[in-house]
Amino acid sequence: MYIIKVKGKAKIPDYIQLRDDNFVLVAYFRADRPLAKMEKYGLEGKESYLEKLIKELPYGRLQRLELP
């Protein structure tokens, strides 16, 4: 799975995209509210790790999501 942080403009907030290994969009959510329905994506129990990762993630850089 891959993660990318997309920079918002003006009234549009920053967003996070989760993509599978074929780069198909799996999830798309606001960066300031990332922890809703994580079990839907198989990421339950990883909320604190994801919250920290999203804060440190640079904009526009696709990165492999390495889960602990």
PyMOL commands that set and color helices and strands:
alter all, ss='L'
color gray80, all
select helices_A, chain A and resi 38-41+47-56
alter helices_A, ss='H'
color red, helices_A
select strands_A, chain A and resi 2-6+15-19+25-30+63-64
alter strands_A, ss='S'
color yellow, strands_A
deselect
rebuild
show_as cartoon
